[in-house]
């Protein structure tokens, strides 16, 4: 994965500096996404109303892989509109990513995800041949991160 470009977000009235002093490193975001247990997925219903739900997942090579039941609200929303937002639980160590979701059917990737998933969420090791009713890959296109203890100095916008 190519490193995203770091810049300052446009947050008027928050005192965001125009220089790059304090911009966060992508490695910090990558680590937070790797270590997270829960990921909040925000989708949009066909009628335009928002829907947010937590999922378990695996962050691998700059993408989040997660699964869900085919009949779930989020899967139906993604089928209608694949643009989603993902954020982690902390508002003090903030990571918010926006991007698109696509379905994963490549057996080699599913096998790799199943192995990582089993290590992260024991004893839940999915069988890549039978347990993935729907596996998604979220690929970020834009993101925000900051540390509340050093906001607005650390406020960083990521462009992919």
Secondary structure, 3 states (H helix, E strand, C coil): CCCCEEECCCCCCCCCCCCCCCCCCHHHHHHHHHHCCCEEEEEECCCCCEEEEEECEEEECCEEEEECCCCCHHHHHHHHCCEEEEECCCCCEEEEEEEEEEECCCHHHHHHHHHHHHHHCCCCCCCCCCCCCCEEEEEEEEEEEEEHHHCCCCCEEEEC
